[in-house]
Amino acid sequence: MNYDQISEADLDLTGFMDAPIGLMVLSNRVIQRANTEMERIFGWTRDELEGQSIRILYPSSVDYEKTGARWQRWLKGRPRYADERFMQCRSGEIIWTRAAARTLTPTDPFRFMVWTFEHLENSPTTSATLTPREREVARYIVNGYTSKETGQAMGISPRTVEVHRSSVMKKLGVQNAAELVAKMIVQS
């Protein structure tokens, strides 16, 4: 494409499609449009995403329902919302993301929205709760890795993994790994 003589319509389309952050347009929680970065982040093609409920990107139905209720309450009084949370890729891998949305229909927040997603795997934390290293350990825990497997994947000792895991559990107020996984997926 000759970017020196690009039309206004092509410029708008290029800005959406080639943005360095995942972008989606949703109507009533159904994906209407997705850009190429969404393909890279989640592993689904745009054609596979468009027309689907955004539920396919959530680790669980409970998470989808709870997050939706929280967003809807917030958006009734304000047009924008953002948080960090776990989302699920096509492969089944659960990843840490920053999600932000703006409703274009404030009286009916989910009727028409624009969303952004950023994979936070290597980004500095914007949340005071977990450090980047703790988030990395948490990502392995959520994906079913043992401390030994996590240590091998991260290049650290299983004991160091246990220290981070213990810190994550303490910060999130949970007693065991099952509670930890449930809390990270549902509240993230």
TAPEGI-V53472 format. One record per residue. N is the residue number from 0. RES is the residue in one letter. SS is DSSP state (helix for helix, strand for strand, loop for the rest). BURIAL is b if it has 16 or more other C-alpha atoms within 10 Angstrom, else e. Layout:
# TAPEGI-V53472
n = {N & N}
res = {RES & RES}
ss = {SS & SS}
burial = {BURIAL & BURIAL}
This chain:
# TAPEGI-V53472
n = {0 & 1 & 2 & 3 & 4 & 5 & 6 & 7 & 8 & 9 & 10 & 11 & 12 & 13 & 14 & 15 & 16 & 17 & 18 & 19 & 20 & 21 & 22 & 23 & 24 & 25 & 26 & 27 & 28 & 29 & 30 & 31 & 32 & 33 & 34 & 35 & 36 & 37 & 38 & 39 & 40 & 41 & 42 & 43 & 44 & 45 & 46 & 47 & 48 & 49 & 50 & 51 & 52 & 53 & 54 & 55 & 56 & 57 & 58 & 59 & 60 & 61 & 62 & 63 & 64 & 65 & 66 & 67 & 68 & 69 & 70 & 71 & 72 & 73 & 74 & 75 & 76 & 77 & 78 & 79 & 80 & 81 & 82 & 83 & 84 & 85 & 86 & 87 & 88 & 89 & 90 & 91 & 92 & 93 & 94 & 95 & 96 & 97 & 98 & 99 & 100 & 101 & 102 & 103 & 104 & 105 & 106 & 107 & 108 & 109 & 110 & 111 & 112 & 113 & 114 & 115 & 116 & 117 & 118 & 119 & 120 & 121 & 122 & 123 & 124 & 125 & 126 & 127 & 128 & 129 & 130 & 131 & 132 & 133 & 134 & 135 & 136 & 137 & 138 & 139 & 140 & 141 & 142 & 143 & 144 & 145 & 146 & 147 & 148 & 149 & 150 & 151 & 152 & 153 & 154 & 155 & 156 & 157 & 158 & 159 & 160 & 161 & 162 & 163 & 164 & 165 & 166 & 167 & 168 & 169 & 170 & 171 & 172 & 173 & 174 & 175 & 176 & 177 & 178 & 179 & 180 & 181 & 182 & 183 & 184 & 185 & 186 & 187}
res = {M & N & Y & D & Q & I & S & E & A & D & L & D & L & T & G & F & M & D & A & P & I & G & L & M & V & L & S & N & R & V & I & Q & R & A & N & T & E & M & E & R & I & F & G & W & T & R & D & E & L & E & G & Q & S & I & R & I & L & Y & P & S & S & V & D & Y & E & K & T & G & A & R & W & Q & R & W & L & K & G & R & P & R & Y & A & D & E & R & F & M & Q & C & R & S & G & E & I & I & W & T & R & A & A & A & R & T & L & T & P & T & D & P & F & R & F & M & V & W & T & F & E & H & L & E & N & S & P & T & T & S & A & T & L & T & P & R & E & R & E & V & A & R & Y & I & V & N & G & Y & T & S & K & E & T & G & Q & A & M & G & I & S & P & R & T & V & E & V & H & R & S & S & V & M & K & K & L & G & V & Q & N & A & A & E & L & V & A & K & M & I & V & Q & S}
ss = {loop & loop & helix & helix & helix & loop & loop & helix & helix & helix & helix & helix & helix & helix & helix & helix & helix & loop & loop & loop & loop & strand & strand & strand & strand & strand & strand & loop & loop & strand & strand & strand & strand & strand & loop & helix & helix & helix & helix & helix & helix & helix & loop & loop & loop & helix & helix & helix & helix & loop & loop & loop & strand & helix & helix & helix & helix & loop & loop & loop & helix & helix & helix & helix & helix & helix & helix & helix & helix & helix & helix & helix & helix & helix & helix & loop & loop & loop & loop & strand & strand & strand & strand & strand & strand & strand & strand & strand & loop & loop & loop & loop & loop & strand & strand & strand & strand & strand & strand & strand & strand & strand & strand & loop & loop & helix & helix & helix & loop & loop & loop & loop & strand & strand & strand & strand & strand & strand & strand & loop & loop & loop & loop & loop & loop & loop & loop & loop & loop & loop & loop & helix & helix & helix & helix & helix & helix & helix & helix & helix & helix & helix & loop & loop & loop & loop & helix & helix & helix & helix & helix & helix & helix & helix & loop & loop & loop & helix & helix & helix & helix & helix & helix & helix & helix & helix & helix & helix & helix & helix & helix & helix & loop & loop & loop & loop & helix & helix & helix & helix & helix & helix & helix & helix & helix & helix & helix & loop}
burial = {e & e & e & e & e & e & e & e & e & e & e & e & e & e & e & b & b & e & e & e & b & b & b & b & b & b & b & e & b & b & b & b & b & b & b & b & b & b & b & e & b & b & b & b & b & b & e & e & b & b & e & e & e & b & b & b & b & b & b & e & e & e & b & b & e & e & b & e & e & e & b & b & e & e & b & b & e & e & b & b & b & e & e & b & b & b & b & b & b & e & e & e & b & b & b & b & b & b & b & b & b & b & b & e & e & b & e & e & b & b & e & b & b & b & b & b & b & b & b & b & e & e & e & e & b & e & e & e & e & b & b & b & b & b & b & b & b & b & b & b & b & b & e & e & e & e & b & b & b & b & b & e & e & e & e & e & e & b & e & e & b & b & e & b & b & b & e & b & b & e & e & b & e & b & e & e & e & e & e & b & b & b & b & b & b & b & e & b}
